[in-house]
């Protein structure tokens, strides 16, 4: 979405944080209202609000709630299609997928080809797959990606080639390993259904000590240029713990499906995608456009004459391959 935003370095963080605050507040208010209407032990898992209005005698209201729920699900599906199409567009620009998917419509400025293909593919999968299977796969992939983003944030903030010493590099690896290991152990205890709190008394302090050691003994090697995640390393470390903990509540067969699908994608990447993206980067001389993309990363508008090179900029406008960098600003 950054390419469709006037000032991505400013607008996207405001939009993300603002929307999350509004959604979290709305969810809390709705949950509180629901518990005031019906005892929480009597809530219906499949249609909580509809049954709650029926419980208090407002039978007509349940139809309005059902209509709102249908609209909400439709909106969520459309938002998901928007994001997935743009993921596919950026992947296609590196030629890991056919560049046809990277075509951007000149009139609307949107990736039409990728949008149509993604909507069609997801509709076919949804039509032939049970809802609970799709829900668990979506949960695993989302939580796993969020966890990887938190780990990548720690690596980006604490490691810079040529700046981070070998001793600090080793400390970083040890601390991240401790955080991941203690988080996984916490999730395993929860997933196994072990009664009592003894296991958590062991794993949570280990996670805390690993995060504290990272904060105290490993200096940050990179400072955000425009905006950055606050409370590093505590906030990313907490994100790792929470996401892995939630993964522990998902059933085993879903992990098997996720592993098989991830394995297929990794085989495709190493046998085809990796070589295609490398050849494309070499052919376009990505390094020559480094200064222009650096300005774009920092949120400044870059024209075809200001550093990207006319041919590369033209290819990007036409949906072709450009350097695979983000224009979100210095995301730290």
VEXDREN-2710 file (C-alpha; in Angstrom, 1 decimal):
% VEXDREN-2710
k/r/px/py/pz
1/UNK/0.0/0.0/0.0
2/UNK/3.0/2.3/0.4
3/UNK/3.1/3.0/-3.3
4/UNK/-0.5/4.2/-3.2
5/UNK/0.1/6.6/-0.3
6/UNK/1.3/10.2/-0.7
7/UNK/3.5/10.2/2.4
8/UNK/4.0/6.5/3.4
9/UNK/6.6/7.2/6.1
10/UNK/4.1/9.3/8.0
11/UNK/0.7/8.1/6.8
12/UNK/1.1/4.3/7.1
13/UNK/2.2/4.2/10.7
14/UNK/-0.6/6.6/11.7
15/UNK/-3.1/4.5/9.8
16/UNK/-1.9/1.3/11.3
17/UNK/-1.7/2.4/14.9
18/UNK/-4.9/4.5/14.7
19/UNK/-6.9/1.6/13.2
20/UNK/-5.6/-0.8/15.8
21/UNK/-6.5/1.5/18.6
22/UNK/-10.1/2.0/17.3
23/UNK/-10.6/-1.7/16.7
24/UNK/-9.2/-2.7/20.1
25/UNK/-11.5/-0.1/21.8
26/UNK/-14.5/-1.3/19.8
27/UNK/-13.9/-4.9/20.7
28/UNK/-13.5/-4.1/24.4
29/UNK/-16.7/-2.1/24.4
30/UNK/-18.6/-4.8/22.5
31/UNK/-17.3/-7.6/24.8
32/UNK/-18.3/-5.6/27.9
33/UNK/-21.8/-4.9/26.5
34/UNK/-22.2/-8.6/25.6
35/UNK/-21.3/-9.7/29.1
36/UNK/-23.8/-7.2/30.6
37/UNK/-26.6/-8.6/28.5
38/UNK/-25.9/-12.3/29.0
39/UNK/-23.9/-14.2/31.7
40/UNK/-20.6/-15.0/30.0
41/UNK/-21.0/-18.8/30.6
42/UNK/-24.2/-18.8/28.6
43/UNK/-22.8/-17.0/25.5
44/UNK/-23.2/-18.8/22.2
45/UNK/-19.8/-19.3/20.5
46/UNK/-21.3/-19.3/17.0
47/UNK/-23.7/-16.3/17.2
48/UNK/-23.0/-14.5/20.4
49/UNK/-24.8/-11.2/19.7
50/UNK/-27.7/-12.7/17.9
51/UNK/-28.5/-15.1/20.7
52/UNK/-27.8/-12.3/23.3
53/UNK/-30.5/-10.0/21.8
54/UNK/-32.9/-13.0/21.7
55/UNK/-32.1/-13.7/25.3
56/UNK/-33.1/-10.1/26.4
57/UNK/-36.3/-10.3/24.3
58/UNK/-35.2/-8.2/21.2
59/UNK/-35.7/-10.9/18.6
60/UNK/-35.9/-8.3/15.8
61/UNK/-32.4/-7.1/16.6
62/UNK/-30.7/-10.4/15.8
63/UNK/-31.4/-9.9/12.1
64/UNK/-29.6/-6.5/12.1
65/UNK/-26.7/-8.1/13.9
66/UNK/-26.6/-10.9/11.3
67/UNK/-26.6/-8.4/8.5
68/UNK/-23.8/-6.4/10.1
69/UNK/-21.8/-9.6/10.7
70/UNK/-22.2/-10.5/7.0
71/UNK/-21.0/-7.0/6.0
72/UNK/-18.1/-7.3/8.4
73/UNK/-17.0/-10.6/6.9
74/UNK/-17.3/-9.2/3.4
75/UNK/-15.1/-6.2/4.3
76/UNK/-12.5/-8.5/5.9
77/UNK/-12.4/-10.6/2.8
78/UNK/-11.9/-7.6/0.6
79/UNK/-9.2/-6.1/2.8
80/UNK/-7.4/-9.5/2.7
81/UNK/-7.7/-9.6/-1.1
82/UNK/-6.2/-6.1/-1.3
83/UNK/-3.2/-7.1/0.8
84/UNK/-2.6/-10.4/-0.8
85/UNK/-2.7/-8.9/-4.3
86/UNK/0.0/-6.4/-3.4
87/UNK/2.2/-9.1/-1.8
88/UNK/1.9/-11.0/-5.0
89/UNK/2.8/-7.9/-7.0
90/UNK/6.0/-7.3/-5.1
91/UNK/7.0/-11.0/-5.4
92/UNK/6.4/-10.9/-9.1
93/UNK/8.6/-7.8/-9.4
94/UNK/11.5/-9.9/-8.3
95/UNK/10.5/-12.5/-10.9
96/UNK/9.9/-15.2/-8.3
97/UNK/6.5/-15.3/-9.9
98/UNK/5.7/-14.5/-13.5
99/UNK/6.1/-10.7/-14.0
100/UNK/2.6/-10.6/-15.5
101/UNK/1.3/-10.5/-11.9
102/UNK/3.2/-7.3/-11.3
103/UNK/1.3/-5.3/-13.9
104/UNK/-0.2/-2.1/-12.5
105/UNK/-3.2/-0.6/-14.3
106/UNK/-2.3/2.8/-15.7
107/UNK/-5.7/4.3/-15.0
108/UNK/-6.5/3.0/-11.5
109/UNK/-2.9/2.5/-10.3
110/UNK/-3.8/-0.9/-8.8
111/UNK/-2.4/-4.4/-9.5
112/UNK/-5.5/-5.7/-11.4
113/UNK/-4.0/-9.0/-12.6
114/UNK/-2.7/-10.0/-9.2
115/UNK/-6.1/-9.0/-7.6
116/UNK/-8.2/-11.1/-10.0
117/UNK/-5.9/-14.2/-9.6
118/UNK/-5.7/-14.0/-5.8
119/UNK/-9.5/-13.6/-5.4
120/UNK/-10.2/-16.5/-7.8
121/UNK/-7.6/-18.8/-6.1
122/UNK/-8.8/-18.0/-2.6
123/UNK/-12.4/-18.5/-3.6
124/UNK/-11.7/-21.9/-5.0
125/UNK/-9.7/-23.0/-1.9
126/UNK/-12.5/-21.7/0.4
127/UNK/-15.2/-23.5/-1.6
128/UNK/-13.5/-27.0/-1.3
129/UNK/-12.1/-26.7/2.3
130/UNK/-13.7/-26.8/5.7
131/UNK/-13.9/-23.6/7.6
132/UNK/-12.1/-24.9/10.7
133/UNK/-9.1/-26.1/8.6
134/UNK/-8.8/-22.7/6.9
135/UNK/-9.2/-20.9/10.2
136/UNK/-6.4/-22.8/11.8
137/UNK/-4.1/-22.5/8.8
138/UNK/-4.7/-18.8/8.7
139/UNK/-4.0/-18.5/12.4
140/UNK/-0.8/-20.4/12.1
141/UNK/0.5/-18.4/9.1
142/UNK/-0.4/-15.1/10.6
143/UNK/1.1/-15.8/14.1
144/UNK/4.2/-17.3/12.5
145/UNK/4.7/-14.2/10.3
146/UNK/4.2/-11.9/13.2
147/UNK/6.8/-13.8/15.2
148/UNK/9.3/-13.7/12.3
149/UNK/8.7/-9.9/11.9
150/UNK/9.6/-9.4/15.6
151/UNK/12.7/-11.5/15.3
152/UNK/13.7/-9.6/12.2
153/UNK/13.2/-6.4/14.0
154/UNK/15.6/-7.4/16.7
155/UNK/18.2/-8.5/14.1
156/UNK/17.8/-5.3/12.2
157/UNK/18.2/-3.1/15.2
158/UNK/21.1/-5.0/16.8
159/UNK/23.1/-6.2/13.9
160/UNK/24.8/-4.3/11.1
161/UNK/27.5/-5.8/8.9
162/UNK/30.8/-4.2/9.6
163/UNK/29.5/-2.4/12.7
164/UNK/28.5/-5.2/15.1
165/UNK/31.5/-7.0/16.6
166/UNK/31.8/-10.8/16.6
167/UNK/31.3/-10.8/20.4
168/UNK/28.1/-8.8/20.2
169/UNK/27.0/-11.0/17.3
170/UNK/27.4/-14.1/19.4
171/UNK/25.5/-12.4/22.3
172/UNK/22.7/-11.5/20.0
173/UNK/22.3/-15.1/18.7
174/UNK/22.4/-16.5/22.3
175/UNK/19.8/-14.0/23.5
176/UNK/17.4/-14.5/20.6
177/UNK/17.8/-18.3/21.0
178/UNK/16.9/-18.0/24.7
179/UNK/13.9/-15.9/23.9
180/UNK/12.7/-18.3/21.2
181/UNK/13.4/-21.4/23.3
182/UNK/11.7/-20.2/26.5
183/UNK/8.7/-19.0/24.4
184/UNK/8.4/-22.3/22.7
185/UNK/8.6/-24.2/26.0
186/UNK/5.8/-22.0/27.4
187/UNK/3.6/-22.8/24.4
188/UNK/4.4/-26.5/24.7
189/UNK/3.4/-26.5/28.4
190/UNK/0.1/-24.8/27.5
191/UNK/-0.5/-27.0/24.5
192/UNK/0.2/-30.2/26.4
193/UNK/-2.5/-29.2/29.0
194/UNK/-0.1/-29.6/31.9
195/UNK/-1.8/-28.6/35.2
196/UNK/-0.2/-26.2/37.6
197/UNK/2.1/-23.2/37.3
198/UNK/5.5/-24.7/38.0
199/UNK/6.5/-24.9/34.3
200/UNK/5.6/-21.3/33.7
201/UNK/7.6/-20.2/36.7
202/UNK/10.6/-21.7/35.0
203/UNK/10.0/-20.6/31.4
204/UNK/8.8/-17.0/31.9
205/UNK/11.8/-15.9/34.0
206/UNK/14.1/-17.4/31.4
207/UNK/12.4/-15.4/28.8
208/UNK/12.7/-12.3/31.0
209/UNK/16.4/-12.9/31.6
210/UNK/17.1/-13.4/27.9
211/UNK/15.3/-10.1/27.0
212/UNK/17.1/-8.3/29.8
213/UNK/20.5/-9.6/28.7
214/UNK/19.8/-8.4/25.2
215/UNK/18.8/-5.0/26.5
216/UNK/21.8/-4.6/28.8
217/UNK/24.7/-6.5/27.2
218/UNK/24.1/-6.0/23.4
219/UNK/24.3/-2.4/22.1
220/UNK/22.0/-1.4/19.4
221/UNK/23.8/-1.0/16.0
222/UNK/21.1/0.9/14.2
223/UNK/19.0/3.9/15.1
224/UNK/15.7/4.6/13.3
225/UNK/16.0/7.5/10.9
226/UNK/12.4/8.7/10.9
227/UNK/10.3/6.5/13.3
228/UNK/10.8/3.2/15.0
229/UNK/9.3/0.7/17.3
230/UNK/9.5/1.8/20.9
231/UNK/10.6/-0.3/23.9
232/UNK/13.1/-2.4/22.0
233/UNK/13.9/-5.2/22.8
234/UNK/11.0/-5.6/25.3
235/UNK/8.1/-5.1/22.8
236/UNK/9.5/-7.4/20.1
237/UNK/10.4/-10.0/22.6
238/UNK/6.9/-9.9/24.1
239/UNK/5.5/-10.2/20.6
240/UNK/7.6/-13.3/20.1
241/UNK/6.4/-14.8/23.4
242/UNK/2.7/-14.0/22.8
243/UNK/2.6/-15.3/19.1
244/UNK/4.4/-18.5/19.9
245/UNK/2.2/-19.0/23.0
246/UNK/-0.9/-18.6/20.8
247/UNK/0.5/-21.1/18.3
248/UNK/0.6/-23.7/21.1
249/UNK/-3.3/-23.6/21.2
250/UNK/-3.6/-24.9/17.6
251/UNK/-4.1/-28.6/16.9
252/UNK/-1.4/-30.8/15.5
253/UNK/-2.9/-31.7/12.1
254/UNK/-3.0/-28.0/11.3
255/UNK/0.8/-27.8/11.9
256/UNK/1.3/-30.8/9.6
257/UNK/-0.6/-29.1/6.8
258/UNK/1.3/-25.9/7.4
259/UNK/4.6/-27.7/7.3
260/UNK/3.8/-29.5/4.0
261/UNK/2.7/-26.3/2.4
262/UNK/5.7/-24.4/3.6
263/UNK/8.0/-27.2/2.4
264/UNK/6.5/-27.0/-1.1
265/UNK/7.0/-23.3/-1.2
266/UNK/10.6/-23.6/0.0
267/UNK/11.4/-26.2/-2.7
268/UNK/9.9/-23.8/-5.3
269/UNK/11.9/-20.9/-3.9
270/UNK/15.3/-22.6/-3.8
271/UNK/14.9/-24.4/-7.2
272/UNK/13.3/-21.5/-9.1
273/UNK/12.5/-18.3/-7.3
274/UNK/15.9/-17.6/-5.8
275/UNK/17.7/-17.9/-9.1
276/UNK/15.1/-15.9/-11.0
277/UNK/15.3/-13.0/-8.5
278/UNK/19.1/-13.0/-8.5
279/UNK/19.3/-13.0/-12.3
280/UNK/16.8/-10.1/-12.4
281/UNK/18.6/-8.1/-9.9
282/UNK/21.9/-8.6/-11.8
283/UNK/20.3/-7.7/-15.1
284/UNK/18.9/-4.4/-13.9
285/UNK/22.0/-3.3/-12.0
286/UNK/20.1/-2.9/-8.7
287/UNK/23.2/-1.5/-6.9
288/UNK/23.4/1.4/-9.3
289/UNK/20.0/2.7/-8.1
290/UNK/20.9/2.5/-4.4
291/UNK/20.9/6.2/-3.7
292/UNK/17.5/6.7/-5.3
293/UNK/16.0/3.8/-3.3
294/UNK/17.6/5.1/-0.1
295/UNK/15.7/8.4/-0.6
296/UNK/12.5/6.5/-1.3
297/UNK/13.0/4.4/1.9
298/UNK/13.3/7.6/3.9
299/UNK/9.9/8.8/2.6
300/UNK/11.1/11.3/0.0
301/UNK/9.5/11.2/-3.5
302/UNK/11.8/10.0/-6.1
303/UNK/11.3/10.8/-9.8
304/UNK/12.8/9.0/-12.8
305/UNK/15.5/11.7/-12.9
306/UNK/16.5/11.7/-9.2
307/UNK/18.4/8.5/-8.8
308/UNK/16.4/5.5/-9.8
309/UNK/17.2/5.9/-13.5
310/UNK/14.7/6.5/-16.2
311/UNK/14.5/2.9/-17.4
312/UNK/14.1/1.4/-13.9
313/UNK/11.4/4.0/-12.9
314/UNK/9.6/3.3/-16.1
315/UNK/9.6/-0.4/-15.5
316/UNK/8.2/0.1/-12.0
317/UNK/5.4/2.3/-13.3
318/UNK/4.5/-0.3/-15.8
319/UNK/4.5/-3.0/-13.2
320/UNK/7.9/-4.4/-14.2
321/UNK/10.8/-5.3/-12.0
322/UNK/12.4/-2.7/-9.7
323/UNK/14.6/-3.1/-6.7
324/UNK/12.8/-5.1/-4.1
325/UNK/12.8/-2.5/-1.4
326/UNK/10.0/-1.2/0.8
327/UNK/9.0/2.5/0.5
328/UNK/7.6/2.5/4.0
329/UNK/10.5/4.5/5.5
330/UNK/13.0/3.2/8.0
331/UNK/10.8/0.5/9.5
332/UNK/12.6/-0.3/12.8
END
